[in-house]
Amino acid sequence: MNYRLAGMLLWAFSTVASARDVHVDVDRLAQKSVPDVVHWRRDFHEHPELSNHEDRTSAVVAAHLHALGFDEVRTGLSKTGVIGILRGGRPGKVVALRADMDALPVTETTGLPFASKVRSTYQGHDVGVMHACGHDSHTAMLMGVASVLAGIRKDLPGTVMLIFQPAEEGAEDRSRPWGAEGMLNEGAFDAPKPDAVFGMHVMPNQAGLLGWHKGGATASSDTLHVKVNGVQTHGAMPWMGKDPVTVAGEIVVALQTIPSRQMNVSQAPTIVSIGSIHGGVRNNVIPNEVVMDGTIRVLDPTQREDFLNRITRLIHMTAEASGLEADVDIDRGYGVTVNDPGLVDAMLPSLKRVSATEEMPATLASEDFSYFAAKVPGFFFTLGVNPNGTDPRNAPANHSPNFTVNEDAMVIGVRAMASVAVDYLSTH
């Protein structure tokens, strides 16, 4: 008899049985957490906080982690970030789970009984504040995951790091890194360093549907600033000056030939969009300059540098062709969120055990989860939260003043995040 083989089979059987028992506990504790998760979500929704101002939210989170007996609760990372460390009953790998906490400068129109009435100042303007992207539910669900994992800590073969991150939507103060990048710069992954990181985002899809994508899942996001320098003159005598308005128009049109004619669209889409143009104050005065701002999106990280270089070159040469000069400045933003293919394959059974799953197309929206996934293998998936019976094509999108979350789906989110943590640790 091959005793080694028999021993390995016995170990495998006992591991599967143990994992199955833990899943029963995960599901039970997740269901038990639902009233708390709903309460937290509504509380955060009614009291939203803009990026880098999540003081109340982070205090609620930290108090919950302390009450659960987490081994470490670190606060103040990148201003308001919170990290909770939970060490299991047995040694093993380290897995990180992330939720973002910030709201948007959006005035809510949902009419919910717990709708936000908060107002604040953003870029010098008085604005409404709303959780229009679902970060209130992300935070509440990860707090529910904290309750679940604390309840089974003796069965966990390893360590769980819970990351509650500020400023995913971006910070007003761009003088220093914020959000995920800021937390990493301040040592978020230093001790311990996770072996894998998972994130989840609610989307206006079928309630409870878990969406996934291998490779580039969300795009990089860079901001384009252009100033076309001309020479001011009378509108009736354009030859006496240099017209930056017509050149700016040529640049806007010519930019679209880069993604359509110069980039390999069969590999991954690229986008450059000009969203703001300003120049001149009178109809009969050709101004001395036109300024433009736009956004640049790339889904394949290997294409990013080439795309940015082509944009810069085209703008300079288009201006030069008319005897003008253009200043080009590109603010680097979030990178491509790359879902590690091996990690996706390994964790899909965990998601499928919890709910229906569907492979989703990549999105040209961006996410600073990309910073975490650039440090260790990452998997960023989505949770559908449409109201029951709502056609996703007609549902308010993220960032809409009418965006809302189907709270019945949140238990799926708790189970999914807890399950990938348990299964990753159990199989590694």
C-alpha positions as CSV (number, residue, x, y, z in Angstrom):
1,M,0.0,0.0,0.0
2,N,1.3,3.5,-0.9
3,Y,1.0,5.1,2.6
4,R,2.2,8.5,1.3
5,L,-0.6,8.5,-1.3
6,A,-3.1,7.4,1.2
7,G,-2.0,10.2,3.6
8,M,-2.2,12.8,0.8
9,L,-5.7,11.6,-0.1
10,L,-6.8,11.7,3.6
11,W,-5.3,15.2,3.9
12,A,-7.1,16.4,0.8
13,F,-10.4,14.9,2.0
14,S,-10.1,16.5,5.4
15,T,-9.2,19.8,3.9
16,V,-12.2,19.7,1.6
17,A,-14.5,18.7,4.5
18,S,-13.0,21.5,6.7
19,A,-13.5,24.1,3.9
20,R,-17.1,22.9,3.5
21,D,-17.8,23.3,7.2
22,V,-16.2,26.8,7.2
23,H,-18.5,27.7,4.2
24,V,-21.5,26.8,6.3
25,D,-20.3,29.1,9.0
26,V,-19.5,31.8,6.5
27,D,-23.0,31.7,5.1
28,R,-24.6,31.6,8.5
29,L,-22.6,34.5,9.9
30,A,-23.1,36.5,6.7
31,Q,-26.9,36.1,7.0
32,K,-26.6,37.1,10.7
33,S,-24.7,40.3,9.8
34,V,-27.4,41.5,7.3
35,P,-29.3,43.8,9.8
36,D,-26.0,45.5,10.8
37,V,-24.8,45.8,7.2
38,V,-28.0,47.5,6.2
39,H,-27.9,49.8,9.2
40,W,-24.2,50.8,8.4
41,R,-25.0,51.3,4.8
42,R,-27.9,53.6,5.5
43,D,-26.0,55.5,8.1
44,F,-23.0,56.1,5.8
45,H,-25.4,57.0,3.0
46,E,-27.1,59.6,5.2
47,H,-23.8,61.0,6.3
48,P,-21.5,60.9,3.2
49,E,-18.1,62.4,3.3
50,L,-16.0,63.6,0.4
51,S,-12.5,62.3,-0.5
52,N,-10.0,62.7,2.3
53,H,-12.7,63.8,4.7
54,E,-14.0,60.4,5.7
55,D,-13.3,61.1,9.4
56,R,-16.7,59.9,10.7
57,T,-16.8,56.9,8.5
58,S,-13.3,55.7,9.4
59,A,-14.1,56.2,13.1
60,V,-17.1,53.9,12.8
61,V,-15.0,51.4,11.0
62,A,-12.2,51.4,13.5
63,A,-14.5,51.1,16.4
64,H,-16.1,48.0,14.9
65,L,-12.8,46.4,14.2
66,H,-11.6,47.1,17.8
67,A,-14.9,45.7,19.2
68,L,-14.3,42.4,17.2
69,G,-10.9,42.0,18.7
70,F,-8.8,42.5,15.6
71,D,-5.1,42.0,16.4
72,E,-4.2,45.4,14.8
73,V,-6.2,48.4,13.8
74,R,-4.2,51.0,12.1
75,T,-5.8,54.4,11.4
76,G,-4.8,57.6,9.7
77,L,-3.2,56.1,6.6
78,S,-3.4,58.6,3.7
79,K,-5.3,60.8,6.1
80,T,-8.4,58.7,6.9
81,G,-7.6,55.1,5.8
82,V,-8.1,52.2,8.2
83,I,-6.4,48.8,8.1
84,G,-7.5,45.8,10.3
85,I,-5.3,42.8,10.8
86,L,-6.9,39.5,11.8
87,R,-4.6,36.5,12.5
88,G,-6.2,33.1,12.1
89,G,-5.9,30.1,14.4
90,R,-3.3,28.6,12.2
91,P,-0.3,30.0,10.3
92,G,-0.5,30.6,6.6
93,K,-0.6,33.2,3.8
94,V,-1.9,36.8,4.0
95,V,-4.9,37.9,2.0
96,A,-6.1,41.5,1.7
97,L,-9.7,42.7,1.1
98,R,-10.4,46.3,0.1
99,A,-13.4,48.7,0.3
100,D,-13.4,52.4,-0.5
101,M,-15.2,54.9,1.7
102,D,-15.6,58.3,-0.1
103,A,-18.7,60.0,-1.6
104,L,-19.1,62.3,-4.5
105,P,-20.0,66.0,-5.0
106,V,-23.5,65.0,-6.3
107,T,-26.9,66.3,-5.0
108,E,-29.1,63.3,-4.3
109,T,-32.5,63.0,-5.9
110,T,-33.5,59.4,-5.0
111,G,-36.1,60.4,-2.4
112,L,-35.0,57.6,0.0
113,P,-35.9,58.1,3.6
114,F,-32.2,58.1,4.5
115,A,-31.2,60.2,1.5
116,S,-28.3,62.6,2.0
117,K,-29.0,66.2,2.8
118,V,-25.3,66.9,3.4
119,R,-23.7,69.9,1.7
120,S,-20.0,70.8,1.5
121,T,-17.5,72.8,-0.5
122,Y,-15.7,71.3,-3.5
123,Q,-13.3,73.3,-5.6
124,G,-14.7,76.5,-4.2
125,H,-18.3,75.5,-4.9
126,D,-21.2,74.7,-2.6
127,V,-22.2,71.2,-3.5
128,G,-24.4,68.4,-2.4
129,V,-22.7,65.2,-1.2
130,M,-23.9,61.7,-2.1
131,H,-22.8,58.1,-2.1
132,A,-23.6,58.0,-5.8
133,C,-21.1,55.2,-6.6
134,G,-22.0,52.8,-3.8
135,H,-19.0,53.2,-1.6
136,D,-21.4,53.3,1.4
137,S,-22.3,49.7,0.6
138,H,-18.7,48.7,0.0
139,T,-17.7,49.9,3.5
140,A,-20.8,48.3,5.1
141,M,-20.2,44.9,3.4
142,L,-16.6,44.8,4.4
143,M,-17.5,45.5,8.0
144,G,-19.9,42.6,7.7
145,V,-17.0,40.5,6.3
146,A,-15.0,41.5,9.4
147,S,-17.8,40.1,11.6
148,V,-17.9,36.9,9.6
149,L,-14.1,36.3,9.7
150,A,-13.8,37.2,13.3
151,G,-16.4,34.6,14.0
152,I,-14.3,31.8,12.3
153,R,-10.8,33.1,13.1
154,K,-9.8,29.8,14.8
155,D,-10.4,28.0,11.5
156,L,-8.5,30.5,9.4
157,P,-5.1,29.2,8.2
158,G,-3.4,32.5,7.8
159,T,-4.0,36.3,8.1
160,V,-6.6,38.6,6.7
161,M,-6.0,42.3,6.1
162,L,-9.0,44.5,5.7
163,I,-8.4,47.8,3.9
164,F,-10.8,50.7,4.2
165,Q,-9.5,53.2,1.7
166,P,-10.2,56.9,1.4
167,A,-10.3,59.1,-1.8
168,E,-10.9,56.6,-4.5
169,E,-12.7,59.2,-6.4
170,G,-9.7,61.5,-6.3
171,A,-8.5,64.3,-4.0
172,E,-8.8,68.1,-4.4
173,D,-5.2,68.4,-3.0
174,R,-3.1,66.9,-5.8
175,S,0.2,67.9,-4.2
176,R,0.7,64.5,-2.7
177,P,-0.5,60.9,-3.4
178,W,-3.9,60.0,-2.1
179,G,-6.2,56.9,-1.8
180,A,-4.6,53.6,-2.5
181,E,-1.3,55.1,-3.6
182,G,-1.1,57.2,-0.5
183,M,-1.8,54.2,1.7
184,L,0.9,52.1,0.0
185,N,3.4,55.0,0.4
186,E,2.6,55.1,4.1
187,G,3.3,51.3,4.5
188,A,0.0,49.6,4.0
189,F,1.6,46.5,2.5
190,D,4.8,46.6,4.5
191,A,4.0,44.5,7.5
192,P,2.5,42.1,6.7
193,K,2.6,42.1,2.9
194,P,-0.4,40.3,1.5
195,D,0.0,37.5,-1.0
196,A,-3.2,38.5,-2.9
197,V,-5.7,41.3,-2.8
198,F,-9.4,41.3,-3.6
199,G,-11.8,44.2,-4.3
200,M,-15.5,44.4,-5.2
201,H,-17.6,47.2,-6.7
202,V,-21.4,47.5,-7.0
203,M,-22.8,48.0,-10.5
204,P,-26.3,48.5,-12.0
205,N,-26.5,44.9,-13.0
206,Q,-28.9,42.1,-12.1
207,A,-29.1,41.9,-8.3
208,G,-26.7,39.4,-6.9
209,L,-24.9,38.8,-10.2
210,L,-21.1,38.5,-9.7
211,G,-19.1,39.8,-12.7
212,W,-15.5,39.1,-13.5
213,H,-12.9,39.8,-16.2
214,K,-9.4,38.5,-16.7
215,G,-6.5,40.8,-17.5
216,G,-7.2,44.6,-17.9
217,A,-10.5,45.1,-16.1
218,T,-10.6,48.9,-15.6
219,A,-8.7,51.4,-17.6
220,S,-5.8,53.7,-16.8
221,S,-6.9,57.3,-16.4
222,D,-4.6,60.2,-17.4
223,T,-5.6,63.9,-17.6
224,L,-4.6,65.9,-20.7
225,H,-4.0,69.7,-20.4
226,V,-3.3,71.6,-23.6
227,K,-2.6,75.3,-24.3
228,V,-2.5,76.5,-27.9
229,N,-0.5,79.7,-28.1
230,G,-1.5,82.2,-30.8
231,V,-1.3,85.9,-31.5
232,Q,-4.4,88.0,-30.9
233,T,-5.8,89.9,-33.7
234,H,-9.1,91.3,-35.2
235,G,-11.5,88.6,-36.3
236,A,-11.8,90.4,-39.7
237,M,-8.0,90.3,-40.2
238,P,-6.9,86.8,-39.1
239,W,-3.7,87.0,-41.3
240,M,-2.4,89.7,-38.9
241,G,-2.2,87.2,-36.0
242,K,-2.1,83.4,-35.4
243,D,-5.4,81.8,-34.7
244,P,-5.3,79.3,-31.9
245,V,-9.1,78.5,-32.2
246,T,-8.9,76.8,-35.6
247,V,-5.7,75.0,-34.5
248,A,-7.4,73.8,-31.4
249,G,-10.3,72.5,-33.5
250,E,-7.8,70.6,-35.8
251,I,-6.2,69.1,-32.7
252,V,-9.5,67.9,-31.3
253,V,-10.4,66.1,-34.6
254,A,-6.9,64.8,-35.3
255,L,-6.6,63.3,-31.8
256,Q,-9.4,60.8,-32.8
257,T,-7.2,59.4,-35.5
258,I,-4.8,58.0,-33.0
259,P,-7.2,55.4,-31.4
260,S,-8.9,54.7,-34.7
261,R,-5.9,54.5,-37.0
262,Q,-2.7,54.2,-35.0
263,M,-3.5,51.9,-32.1
264,N,-4.2,48.2,-32.3
265,V,-7.9,48.2,-31.5
266,S,-8.0,44.4,-31.7
267,Q,-5.7,44.2,-28.7
268,A,-7.6,46.7,-26.4
269,P,-9.5,49.9,-26.8
270,T,-8.0,53.3,-26.2
271,I,-9.9,56.6,-25.7
272,V,-8.9,60.3,-25.7
273,S,-11.8,62.7,-25.1
274,I,-11.6,66.5,-24.9
275,G,-14.2,67.7,-22.3
276,S,-13.4,71.3,-21.9
277,I,-12.3,74.1,-24.3
278,H,-11.9,77.8,-23.4
279,G,-10.7,80.7,-25.5
280,G,-11.6,84.3,-26.2
281,V,-14.3,86.6,-24.9
282,R,-15.7,88.3,-28.0
283,N,-17.0,87.2,-31.4
284,N,-14.7,89.5,-33.4
285,V,-11.4,89.0,-31.5
286,I,-9.2,86.1,-32.2
287,P,-7.7,85.3,-28.8
288,N,-4.0,84.7,-28.0
289,E,-4.6,81.3,-26.5
290,V,-7.0,78.4,-26.2
291,V,-6.9,75.9,-23.3
292,M,-8.3,72.4,-23.5
293,D,-8.7,69.6,-20.9
294,G,-9.4,65.9,-21.6
295,T,-9.2,62.4,-20.4
296,I,-7.1,59.5,-21.7
297,R,-8.1,55.9,-21.1
298,V,-6.1,52.7,-21.9
299,L,-7.0,49.1,-21.1
300,D,-3.7,47.5,-22.0
301,P,-0.8,48.7,-19.8
302,T,1.7,47.9,-22.5
303,Q,0.0,50.5,-24.8
304,R,-0.1,53.3,-22.3
305,E,3.3,55.0,-22.9
306,D,3.0,54.6,-26.7
307,F,-0.5,56.2,-26.6
308,L,0.6,59.1,-24.5
309,N,3.7,59.8,-26.7
310,R,1.5,59.7,-29.9
311,I,-0.9,62.2,-28.3
312,T,1.8,64.6,-27.3
313,R,3.6,64.4,-30.7
314,L,0.4,65.0,-32.7
315,I,-0.6,68.1,-30.7
316,H,2.9,69.6,-31.1
317,M,3.0,68.9,-34.8
318,T,-0.5,70.0,-35.6
319,A,0.2,73.4,-33.9
320,E,3.6,73.6,-35.7
321,A,2.0,73.0,-39.1
322,S,0.1,76.3,-38.7
323,G,3.1,78.2,-37.2
324,L,1.9,78.0,-33.6
325,E,3.2,76.3,-30.5
326,A,1.2,74.2,-28.0
327,D,2.0,73.3,-24.4
328,V,1.1,69.8,-23.5
329,D,0.9,68.5,-19.9
330,I,-0.3,65.0,-18.9
331,D,-1.2,64.3,-15.3
332,R,-0.7,60.6,-14.6
333,G,-3.7,59.0,-12.9
334,Y,-4.7,55.5,-12.0
335,G,-3.1,52.6,-13.8
336,V,-4.9,49.7,-15.5
337,T,-6.5,47.4,-13.0
338,V,-5.1,44.0,-14.1
339,N,-6.9,40.9,-12.8
340,D,-4.3,38.2,-12.4
341,P,-5.5,35.4,-14.7
342,G,-4.3,32.6,-12.4
343,L,-6.0,34.2,-9.4
344,V,-9.2,34.6,-11.3
345,D,-9.2,30.9,-12.4
346,A,-8.5,29.8,-8.8
347,M,-11.2,32.0,-7.2
348,L,-14.0,31.6,-9.7
349,P,-15.3,28.4,-8.0
350,S,-15.6,30.5,-4.8
351,L,-17.8,33.1,-6.5
352,K,-19.9,30.5,-8.3
353,R,-20.6,28.8,-5.0
354,V,-22.1,32.0,-3.7
355,S,-24.1,33.3,-6.7
356,A,-24.6,33.4,-10.4
357,T,-21.5,34.7,-12.2
358,E,-20.9,36.2,-15.6
359,E,-17.8,37.2,-17.5
360,M,-18.1,40.9,-18.1
361,P,-16.4,43.2,-20.7
362,A,-13.7,45.4,-19.5
363,T,-14.7,49.0,-18.7
364,L,-13.0,52.3,-19.6
365,A,-13.8,53.6,-16.1
366,S,-10.8,53.7,-13.8
367,E,-10.1,52.4,-10.3
368,D,-7.2,53.0,-7.9
369,F,-7.5,49.4,-6.8
370,S,-4.9,49.2,-9.6
371,Y,-2.2,50.4,-7.2
372,F,-2.8,47.4,-4.9
373,A,-3.0,45.0,-7.8
374,A,0.3,46.3,-9.2
375,K,2.0,45.2,-5.9
376,V,0.5,41.7,-5.5
377,P,-1.8,39.5,-7.6
378,G,-5.3,41.1,-7.6
379,F,-8.8,40.2,-8.5
380,F,-11.4,43.0,-8.7
381,F,-15.0,41.8,-9.4
382,T,-18.5,43.3,-9.4
383,L,-21.8,42.8,-7.6
384,G,-25.1,43.6,-9.3
385,V,-27.4,45.8,-7.1
386,N,-30.2,46.8,-9.4
387,P,-33.7,46.9,-7.8
388,N,-35.5,43.6,-8.5
389,G,-37.1,43.5,-11.9
390,T,-35.2,46.6,-13.2
391,D,-33.7,46.4,-16.7
392,P,-30.0,47.2,-16.4
393,R,-30.3,49.3,-19.6
394,N,-32.7,51.6,-17.8
395,A,-31.2,51.7,-14.3
396,P,-29.4,54.8,-13.0
397,A,-25.7,54.4,-13.5
398,N,-23.0,54.9,-10.9
399,H,-22.4,58.6,-10.3
400,S,-26.1,59.4,-11.1
401,P,-28.0,61.4,-8.5
402,N,-30.6,58.6,-8.6
403,F,-28.1,55.7,-8.2
404,T,-29.2,53.3,-5.5
405,V,-28.3,49.9,-4.1
406,N,-30.6,46.9,-3.7
407,E,-29.9,46.0,-0.1
408,D,-31.0,42.4,-0.6
409,A,-27.9,41.8,-2.7
410,M,-25.5,42.9,0.0
411,V,-25.5,39.5,1.7
412,I,-24.1,38.1,-1.6
413,G,-21.3,40.7,-1.4
414,V,-20.5,39.7,2.2
415,R,-20.4,36.0,1.4
416,A,-18.4,36.6,-1.8
417,M,-15.6,38.6,-0.1
418,A,-15.5,36.3,2.9
419,S,-15.4,33.2,0.7
420,V,-12.6,34.3,-1.5
421,A,-10.5,35.1,1.6
422,V,-11.3,31.7,3.3
423,D,-10.7,29.8,0.1
424,Y,-7.5,31.5,-0.8
425,L,-6.1,30.9,2.6
426,S,-7.3,27.3,2.6
427,T,-5.8,26.4,-0.8
428,H,-2.5,28.2,-0.3
